[in-house]
Amino acid sequence: MNSYIQVLSFLVSFIYGIVFYLFARFNRFMLSNNNNVIKLLVTLVFVINMVILYIYLMYKINFGIIHPYFVIVVALGFFFMLKMYNKCKNCVKKIKIQKL
């Protein structure tokens, strides 16, 4: 695998970590049902879908080669968004208020 494909894989993995965090927050928001079985099933389907999507993206970029450091970069993107979510949300609110 050449360096261009590796850098592209790192970038896509980092962005995927950010998207994974946002979808996980949305999934948690949508699970307002009190039935634990439904929560478990919906979360299981969500995780399986996210994993399949990541494998598909890696297949399109570098023929499905997933190294452990790509998964580490996904985790870094996830934790980056975890720390920056409130700051990004406040920034978007300020921009939205200025446009009104």
N, CA, C and O atoms as CSV, one atom per row, in Angstrom:
chain,resi,resn,atom,element,x,y,z
A,1,MET,N,N,0.856,-1.161,0.000
A,1,MET,CA,C,0.000,0.000,0.000
A,1,MET,C,C,0.909,1.233,0.000
A,1,MET,O,O,1.807,1.353,0.834
A,2,ASN,N,N,0.667,2.136,-0.937
A,2,ASN,CA,C,1.520,3.319,-1.007
A,2,ASN,C,C,1.101,4.365,0.022
A,2,ASN,O,O,0.062,4.241,0.670
A,3,SER,N,N,1.927,5.390,0.156
A,3,SER,CA,C,1.706,6.377,1.217
A,3,SER,C,C,0.441,7.205,0.981
A,3,SER,O,O,-0.212,7.608,1.944
A,4,TYR,N,N,0.083,7.466,-0.276
A,4,TYR,CA,C,-1.129,8.233,-0.565
A,4,TYR,C,C,-2.365,7.509,-0.035
A,4,TYR,O,O,-3.236,8.124,0.580
A,5,ILE,N,N,-2.436,6.214,-0.273
A,5,ILE,CA,C,-3.592,5.435,0.185
A,5,ILE,C,C,-3.607,5.357,1.709
A,5,ILE,O,O,-4.677,5.377,2.318
A,6,GLN,N,N,-2.425,5.268,2.333
A,6,GLN,CA,C,-2.378,5.232,3.791
A,6,GLN,C,C,-2.867,6.543,4.405
A,6,GLN,O,O,-3.648,6.536,5.357
A,7,VAL,N,N,-2.408,7.658,3.859
A,7,VAL,CA,C,-2.847,8.961,4.378
A,7,VAL,C,C,-4.342,9.137,4.162
A,7,VAL,O,O,-5.039,9.637,5.046
A,8,LEU,N,N,-4.839,8.740,3.014
A,8,LEU,CA,C,-6.278,8.814,2.744
A,8,LEU,C,C,-7.055,7.923,3.717
A,8,LEU,O,O,-8.122,8.307,4.196
A,9,SER,N,N,-6.523,6.745,4.005
A,9,SER,CA,C,-7.174,5.845,4.956
A,9,SER,C,C,-7.186,6.444,6.354
A,9,SER,O,O,-8.182,6.322,7.068
A,10,PHE,N,N,-6.089,7.091,6.759
A,10,PHE,CA,C,-6.050,7.766,8.058
A,10,PHE,C,C,-7.095,8.875,8.123
A,10,PHE,O,O,-7.822,8.994,9.109
A,11,LEU,N,N,-7.164,9.680,7.077
A,11,LEU,CA,C,-8.107,10.795,7.051
A,11,LEU,C,C,-9.548,10.307,7.102
A,11,LEU,O,O,-10.361,10.838,7.860
A,12,VAL,N,N,-9.862,9.307,6.305
A,12,VAL,CA,C,-11.221,8.754,6.294
A,12,VAL,C,C,-11.540,8.120,7.641
A,12,VAL,O,O,-12.665,8.238,8.124
A,13,SER,N,N,-10.574,7.452,8.251
A,13,SER,CA,C,-10.796,6.829,9.556
A,13,SER,C,C,-11.063,7.878,10.626
A,13,SER,O,O,-11.939,7.692,11.471
A,14,PHE,N,N,-10.318,8.978,10.597
A,14,PHE,CA,C,-10.534,10.048,11.583
A,14,PHE,C,C,-11.917,10.665,11.401
A,14,PHE,O,O,-12.645,10.852,12.376
A,15,ILE,N,N,-12.280,10.979,10.172
A,15,ILE,CA,C,-13.606,11.550,9.908
A,15,ILE,C,C,-14.695,10.551,10.268
A,15,ILE,O,O,-15.751,10.940,10.767
A,16,TYR,N,N,-14.451,9.273,10.022
A,16,TYR,CA,C,-15.428,8.252,10.378
A,16,TYR,C,C,-15.620,8.185,11.893
A,16,TYR,O,O,-16.735,7.953,12.362
A,17,GLY,N,N,-14.546,8.386,12.667
A,17,GLY,CA,C,-14.674,8.430,14.117
A,17,GLY,C,C,-15.569,9.576,14.566
A,17,GLY,O,O,-16.370,9.419,15.488
A,18,ILE,N,N,-15.435,10.721,13.918
A,18,ILE,CA,C,-16.278,11.879,14.233
A,18,ILE,C,C,-17.735,11.575,13.882
A,18,ILE,O,O,-18.638,11.845,14.674
A,19,VAL,N,N,-17.957,11.020,12.705
A,19,VAL,CA,C,-19.316,10.683,12.273
A,19,VAL,C,C,-19.918,9.609,13.170
A,19,VAL,O,O,-21.104,9.656,13.495
A,20,PHE,N,N,-19.097,8.643,13.567
A,20,PHE,CA,C,-19.562,7.587,14.466
A,20,PHE,C,C,-20.038,8.175,15.790
A,20,PHE,O,O,-21.060,7.747,16.327
A,21,TYR,N,N,-19.304,9.152,16.319
A,21,TYR,CA,C,-19.725,9.799,17.563
A,21,TYR,C,C,-21.061,10.514,17.381
A,21,TYR,O,O,-21.951,10.395,18.224
A,22,LEU,N,N,-21.202,11.248,16.294
A,22,LEU,CA,C,-22.450,11.985,16.060
A,22,LEU,C,C,-23.638,11.039,15.901
A,22,LEU,O,O,-24.714,11.294,16.444
A,23,PHE,N,N,-23.446,9.950,15.160
A,23,PHE,CA,C,-24.519,8.967,15.016
A,23,PHE,C,C,-24.821,8.266,16.333
A,23,PHE,O,O,-25.974,7.934,16.607
A,24,ALA,N,N,-23.798,8.037,17.152
A,24,ALA,CA,C,-24.017,7.400,18.456
A,24,ALA,C,C,-24.835,8.310,19.366
A,24,ALA,O,O,-25.702,7.834,20.098
A,25,ARG,N,N,-24.568,9.610,19.327
A,25,ARG,CA,C,-25.378,10.559,20.109
A,25,ARG,C,C,-26.822,10.560,19.617
A,25,ARG,O,O,-27.759,10.579,20.415
A,26,PHE,N,N,-26.994,10.540,18.301
A,26,PHE,CA,C,-28.339,10.520,17.738
A,26,PHE,C,C,-29.054,9.224,18.106
A,26,PHE,O,O,-30.244,9.238,18.419
A,27,ASN,N,N,-28.337,8.114,18.069
A,27,ASN,CA,C,-28.930,6.826,18.430
A,27,ASN,C,C,-29.366,6.839,19.892
A,27,ASN,O,O,-30.444,6.343,20.218
A,28,ARG,N,N,-28.554,7.393,20.761
A,28,ARG,CA,C,-28.913,7.484,22.178
A,28,ARG,C,C,-30.139,8.382,22.375
A,28,ARG,O,O,-30.994,8.107,23.216
A,29,PHE,N,N,-30.207,9.445,21.597
A,29,PHE,CA,C,-31.362,10.346,21.675
A,29,PHE,C,C,-32.635,9.639,21.225
A,29,PHE,O,O,-33.701,9.842,21.807
A,30,MET,N,N,-32.524,8.819,20.201
A,30,MET,CA,C,-33.703,8.148,19.661
A,30,MET,C,C,-34.199,7.005,20.548
A,30,MET,O,O,-35.349,6.584,20.423
A,31,LEU,N,N,-33.362,6.507,21.425
A,31,LEU,CA,C,-33.744,5.385,22.276
A,31,LEU,C,C,-34.410,5.879,23.557
A,31,LEU,O,O,-33.890,5.682,24.655
A,32,SER,N,N,-35.530,6.503,23.407
A,32,SER,CA,C,-36.257,6.992,24.573
A,32,SER,C,C,-37.239,5.948,25.091
A,32,SER,O,O,-37.917,6.179,26.092
A,33,ASN,N,N,-37.320,4.812,24.424
A,33,ASN,CA,C,-38.212,3.734,24.841
A,33,ASN,C,C,-37.663,3.082,26.113
A,33,ASN,O,O,-36.450,2.938,26.264
A,34,ASN,N,N,-38.548,2.692,27.018
A,34,ASN,CA,C,-38.124,2.086,28.275
A,34,ASN,C,C,-37.893,0.593,28.174
A,34,ASN,O,O,-37.389,-0.013,29.121
A,35,ASN,N,N,-38.243,-0.014,27.063
A,35,ASN,CA,C,-38.079,-1.445,26.898
A,35,ASN,C,C,-36.603,-1.759,26.618
A,35,ASN,O,O,-36.057,-1.330,25.602
A,36,ASN,N,N,-35.971,-2.499,27.513
A,36,ASN,CA,C,-34.544,-2.790,27.387
A,36,ASN,C,C,-34.226,-3.711,26.222
A,36,ASN,O,O,-33.140,-3.622,25.650
A,37,VAL,N,N,-35.144,-4.590,25.861
A,37,VAL,CA,C,-34.904,-5.495,24.735
A,37,VAL,C,C,-34.833,-4.711,23.435
A,37,VAL,O,O,-33.976,-4.976,22.593
A,38,ILE,N,N,-35.723,-3.756,23.270
A,38,ILE,CA,C,-35.717,-2.926,22.068
A,38,ILE,C,C,-34.451,-2.082,22.030
A,38,ILE,O,O,-33.844,-1.938,20.968
A,39,LYS,N,N,-34.041,-1.525,23.157
A,39,LYS,CA,C,-32.801,-0.749,23.213
A,39,LYS,C,C,-31.612,-1.603,22.806
A,39,LYS,O,O,-30.753,-1.155,22.046
A,40,LEU,N,N,-31.561,-2.824,23.305
A,40,LEU,CA,C,-30.457,-3.720,22.982
A,40,LEU,C,C,-30.439,-4.056,21.497
A,40,LEU,O,O,-29.381,-4.026,20.870
A,41,LEU,N,N,-31.596,-4.376,20.930
A,41,LEU,CA,C,-31.665,-4.736,19.519
A,41,LEU,C,C,-31.314,-3.568,18.604
A,41,LEU,O,O,-30.594,-3.738,17.620
A,42,VAL,N,N,-31.821,-2.389,18.928
A,42,VAL,CA,C,-31.533,-1.214,18.105
A,42,VAL,C,C,-30.049,-0.861,18.184
A,42,VAL,O,O,-29.441,-0.513,17.172
A,43,THR,N,N,-29.470,-0.948,19.367
A,43,THR,CA,C,-28.050,-0.660,19.511
A,43,THR,C,C,-27.201,-1.693,18.791
A,43,THR,O,O,-26.189,-1.344,18.183
A,44,LEU,N,N,-27.591,-2.944,18.849
A,44,LEU,CA,C,-26.861,-4.001,18.145
A,44,LEU,C,C,-26.899,-3.785,16.641
A,44,LEU,O,O,-25.874,-3.911,15.971
A,45,VAL,N,N,-28.053,-3.465,16.112
A,45,VAL,CA,C,-28.173,-3.197,14.667
A,45,VAL,C,C,-27.365,-1.957,14.291
A,45,VAL,O,O,-26.728,-1.930,13.239
A,46,PHE,N,N,-27.387,-0.939,15.137
A,46,PHE,CA,C,-26.625,0.281,14.892
A,46,PHE,C,C,-25.129,-0.021,14.802
A,46,PHE,O,O,-24.460,0.426,13.871
A,47,VAL,N,N,-24.616,-0.764,15.753
A,47,VAL,CA,C,-23.186,-1.070,15.770
A,47,VAL,C,C,-22.801,-1.933,14.568
A,47,VAL,O,O,-21.770,-1.694,13.939
A,48,ILE,N,N,-23.609,-2.916,14.251
A,48,ILE,CA,C,-23.319,-3.767,13.093
A,48,ILE,C,C,-23.320,-2.938,11.808
A,48,ILE,O,O,-22.451,-3.121,10.955
A,49,ASN,N,N,-24.269,-2.047,11.666
A,49,ASN,CA,C,-24.320,-1.188,10.473
A,49,ASN,C,C,-23.099,-0.284,10.375
A,49,ASN,O,O,-22.547,-0.095,9.292
A,50,MET,N,N,-22.678,0.273,11.505
A,50,MET,CA,C,-21.515,1.161,11.492
A,50,MET,C,C,-20.243,0.394,11.136
A,50,MET,O,O,-19.393,0.910,10.410
A,51,VAL,N,N,-20.107,-0.814,11.633
A,51,VAL,CA,C,-18.928,-1.626,11.314
A,51,VAL,C,C,-18.930,-2.010,9.838
A,51,VAL,O,O,-17.894,-1.938,9.178
A,52,ILE,N,N,-20.073,-2.411,9.324
A,52,ILE,CA,C,-20.159,-2.779,7.909
A,52,ILE,C,C,-19.863,-1.573,7.020
A,52,ILE,O,O,-19.194,-1.711,5.997
A,53,LEU,N,N,-20.349,-0.403,7.396
A,53,LEU,CA,C,-20.065,0.807,6.625
A,53,LEU,C,C,-18.573,1.114,6.617
A,53,LEU,O,O,-18.026,1.491,5.581
A,54,TYR,N,N,-17.906,0.958,7.760
A,54,TYR,CA,C,-16.459,1.216,7.814
A,54,TYR,C,C,-15.693,0.222,6.951
A,54,TYR,O,O,-14.767,0.601,6.234
A,55,ILE,N,N,-16.077,-1.040,7.019
A,55,ILE,CA,C,-15.409,-2.049,6.197
A,55,ILE,C,C,-15.628,-1.751,4.715
A,55,ILE,O,O,-14.710,-1.914,3.910
A,56,TYR,N,N,-16.823,-1.320,4.350
A,56,TYR,CA,C,-17.114,-0.975,2.961
A,56,TYR,C,C,-16.257,0.212,2.499
A,56,TYR,O,O,-15.708,0.195,1.397
A,57,LEU,N,N,-16.149,1.242,3.350
A,57,LEU,CA,C,-15.319,2.394,2.996
A,57,LEU,C,C,-13.862,1.984,2.800
A,57,LEU,O,O,-13.213,2.410,1.844
A,58,MET,N,N,-13.354,1.158,3.707
A,58,MET,CA,C,-11.969,0.702,3.584
A,58,MET,C,C,-11.792,-0.183,2.346
A,58,MET,O,O,-10.733,-0.176,1.719
A,59,TYR,N,N,-12.815,-0.930,2.004
A,59,TYR,CA,C,-12.741,-1.749,0.794
A,59,TYR,C,C,-12.634,-0.866,-0.445
A,59,TYR,O,O,-11.880,-1.175,-1.367
A,60,LYS,N,N,-13.383,0.226,-0.466
A,60,LYS,CA,C,-13.350,1.135,-1.614
A,60,LYS,C,C,-12.037,1.914,-1.683
A,60,LYS,O,O,-11.569,2.239,-2.775
A,61,ILE,N,N,-11.436,2.218,-0.522
A,61,ILE,CA,C,-10.216,3.022,-0.512
A,61,ILE,C,C,-8.979,2.167,-0.746
A,61,ILE,O,O,-8.162,2.465,-1.617
A,62,ASN,N,N,-8.847,1.085,0.052
A,62,ASN,CA,C,-7.603,0.306,-0.024
A,62,ASN,C,C,-7.852,-1.199,-0.096
A,62,ASN,O,O,-7.081,-1.986,0.453
A,63,PHE,N,N,-8.909,-1.591,-0.759
A,63,PHE,CA,C,-9.231,-2.993,-1.014
A,63,PHE,C,C,-9.471,-3.794,0.262
A,63,PHE,O,O,-9.182,-4.990,0.311
A,64,GLY,N,N,-9.992,-3.149,1.277
A,64,GLY,CA,C,-10.408,-3.836,2.496
A,64,GLY,C,C,-9.318,-4.126,3.494
A,64,GLY,O,O,-9.528,-4.908,4.421
A,65,ILE,N,N,-8.160,-3.521,3.334
A,65,ILE,CA,C,-7.077,-3.743,4.292
A,65,ILE,C,C,-7.301,-2.822,5.484
A,65,ILE,O,O,-7.261,-1.598,5.359
A,66,ILE,N,N,-7.535,-3.431,6.637
A,66,ILE,CA,C,-7.774,-2.651,7.859
A,66,ILE,C,C,-6.668,-2.996,8.850
A,66,ILE,O,O,-6.637,-4.092,9.409
A,67,HIS,N,N,-5.776,-2.056,9.055
A,67,HIS,CA,C,-4.700,-2.236,10.020
A,67,HIS,C,C,-5.171,-1.758,11.391
A,67,HIS,O,O,-6.089,-0.941,11.474
A,68,PRO,N,N,-4.567,-2.248,12.453
A,68,PRO,CA,C,-4.969,-1.792,13.797
A,68,PRO,C,C,-4.814,-0.286,13.988
A,68,PRO,O,O,-5.587,0.321,14.729
A,69,TYR,N,N,-3.839,0.318,13.338
A,69,TYR,CA,C,-3.691,1.757,13.512
A,69,TYR,C,C,-4.797,2.542,12.824
A,69,TYR,O,O,-5.030,3.692,13.197
A,70,PHE,N,N,-5.484,1.985,11.847
A,70,PHE,CA,C,-6.659,2.657,11.292
A,70,PHE,C,C,-7.783,2.680,12.328
A,70,PHE,O,O,-8.495,3.676,12.455
A,71,VAL,N,N,-7.939,1.590,13.058
A,71,VAL,CA,C,-8.969,1.530,14.105
A,71,VAL,C,C,-8.618,2.482,15.246
A,71,VAL,O,O,-9.508,3.084,15.845
A,72,ILE,N,N,-7.329,2.622,15.548
A,72,ILE,CA,C,-6.906,3.575,16.575
A,72,ILE,C,C,-7.247,4.997,16.145
A,72,ILE,O,O,-7.650,5.815,16.972
A,73,VAL,N,N,-7.087,5.297,14.864
A,73,VAL,CA,C,-7.418,6.640,14.361
A,73,VAL,C,C,-8.928,6.867,14.423
A,73,VAL,O,O,-9.364,7.988,14.685
A,74,VAL,N,N,-9.730,5.836,14.189
A,74,VAL,CA,C,-11.186,5.972,14.359
A,74,VAL,C,C,-11.490,6.334,15.816
A,74,VAL,O,O,-12.307,7.216,16.080
A,75,ALA,N,N,-10.838,5.659,16.751
A,75,ALA,CA,C,-11.045,5.957,18.169
A,75,ALA,C,C,-10.590,7.376,18.498
A,75,ALA,O,O,-11.239,8.060,19.289
A,76,LEU,N,N,-9.487,7.829,17.907
A,76,LEU,CA,C,-9.034,9.204,18.121
A,76,LEU,C,C,-10.055,10.212,17.610
A,76,LEU,O,O,-10.313,11.221,18.266
A,77,GLY,N,N,-10.635,9.947,16.448
A,77,GLY,CA,C,-11.686,10.826,15.926
A,77,GLY,C,C,-12.899,10.846,16.834
A,77,GLY,O,O,-13.504,11.895,17.052
A,78,PHE,N,N,-13.254,9.679,17.368
A,78,PHE,CA,C,-14.391,9.579,18.283
A,78,PHE,C,C,-14.131,10.402,19.539
A,78,PHE,O,O,-14.985,11.186,19.952
A,79,PHE,N,N,-12.956,10.233,20.152
A,79,PHE,CA,C,-12.655,10.963,21.381
A,79,PHE,C,C,-12.410,12.444,21.140
A,79,PHE,O,O,-12.671,13.267,22.017
A,80,PHE,N,N,-11.909,12.792,19.952
A,80,PHE,CA,C,-11.773,14.200,19.592
A,80,PHE,C,C,-13.142,14.874,19.573
A,80,PHE,O,O,-13.318,15.958,20.127
A,81,MET,N,N,-14.101,14.224,18.933
A,81,MET,CA,C,-15.441,14.804,18.874
A,81,MET,C,C,-16.112,14.783,20.237
A,81,MET,O,O,-16.913,15.666,20.543
A,82,LEU,N,N,-15.801,13.795,21.057
A,82,LEU,CA,C,-16.330,13.734,22.414
A,82,LEU,C,C,-15.917,14.969,23.200
A,82,LEU,O,O,-16.723,15.543,23.932
A,83,LYS,N,N,-14.665,15.375,23.050
A,83,LYS,CA,C,-14.161,16.550,23.764
A,83,LYS,C,C,-14.622,17.859,23.120
A,83,LYS,O,O,-14.825,18.851,23.820
A,84,MET,N,N,-14.787,17.872,21.818
A,84,MET,CA,C,-15.077,19.117,21.112
A,84,MET,C,C,-16.559,19.339,20.817
A,84,MET,O,O,-16.917,20.375,20.257
A,85,TYR,N,N,-17.418,18.408,21.173
A,85,TYR,CA,C,-18.823,18.487,20.782
A,85,TYR,C,C,-19.487,19.752,21.323
A,85,TYR,O,O,-20.140,20.478,20.574
A,86,ASN,N,N,-19.324,20.015,22.605
A,86,ASN,CA,C,-19.979,21.194,23.191
A,86,ASN,C,C,-19.441,22.488,22.593
A,86,ASN,O,O,-20.204,23.429,22.376
A,87,LYS,N,N,-18.148,22.548,22.324
A,87,LYS,CA,C,-17.581,23.746,21.708
A,87,LYS,C,C,-18.137,23.943,20.296
A,87,LYS,O,O,-18.466,25.062,19.905
A,88,CYS,N,N,-18.240,22.862,19.545
A,88,CYS,CA,C,-18.794,22.952,18.186
A,88,CYS,C,C,-20.268,23.354,18.224
A,88,CYS,O,O,-20.726,24.147,17.402
A,89,LYS,N,N,-21.006,22.795,19.190
A,89,LYS,CA,C,-22.425,23.117,19.312
A,89,LYS,C,C,-22.617,24.594,19.643
A,89,LYS,O,O,-23.490,25.248,19.073
A,90,ASN,N,N,-21.807,25.123,20.560
A,90,ASN,CA,C,-21.904,26.545,20.911
A,90,ASN,C,C,-21.513,27.435,19.737
A,90,ASN,O,O,-22.118,28.487,19.529
A,91,CYS,N,N,-20.514,27.026,18.975
A,91,CYS,CA,C,-20.084,27.797,17.811
A,91,CYS,C,C,-21.194,27.847,16.753
A,91,CYS,O,O,-21.442,28.893,16.153
A,92,VAL,N,N,-21.849,26.722,16.535
A,92,VAL,CA,C,-22.946,26.675,15.565
A,92,VAL,C,C,-24.105,27.555,16.029
A,92,VAL,O,O,-24.737,28.237,15.222
A,93,LYS,N,N,-24.384,27.535,17.348
A,93,LYS,CA,C,-25.451,28.398,17.874
A,93,LYS,C,C,-25.133,29.869,17.677
A,93,LYS,O,O,-26.018,30.653,17.336
A,94,LYS,N,N,-23.868,30.256,17.888
A,94,LYS,CA,C,-23.482,31.652,17.697
A,94,LYS,C,C,-23.628,32.063,16.239
A,94,LYS,O,O,-24.103,33.160,15.944
A,95,ILE,N,N,-23.225,31.198,15.339
A,95,ILE,CA,C,-23.341,31.496,13.912
A,95,ILE,C,C,-24.818,31.595,13.514
A,95,ILE,O,O,-25.205,32.454,12.721
A,96,LYS,N,N,-25.624,30.707,14.073
A,96,LYS,CA,C,-27.054,30.718,13.757
A,96,LYS,C,C,-27.715,31.994,14.270
A,96,LYS,O,O,-28.571,32.562,13.590
A,97,ILE,N,N,-27.329,32.449,15.459
A,97,ILE,CA,C,-27.900,33.664,16.028
A,97,ILE,C,C,-27.468,34.885,15.214
A,97,ILE,O,O,-28.270,35.795,15.003
A,98,GLN,N,N,-26.220,34.920,14.757
A,98,GLN,CA,C,-25.725,36.055,13.976
A,98,GLN,C,C,-26.438,36.165,12.629
A,98,GLN,O,O,-26.633,37.271,12.126
A,99,LYS,N,N,-26.824,35.050,12.049
A,99,LYS,CA,C,-27.504,35.082,10.757
A,99,LYS,C,C,-28.954,35.559,10.900
A,99,LYS,O,O,-29.530,36.097,9.955
A,100,LEU,N,N,-29.531,35.361,12.075
A,100,LEU,CA,C,-30.919,35.815,12.273
A,100,LEU,C,C,-30.893,37.286,12.495
A,100,LEU,O,O,-31.943,37.900,12.686
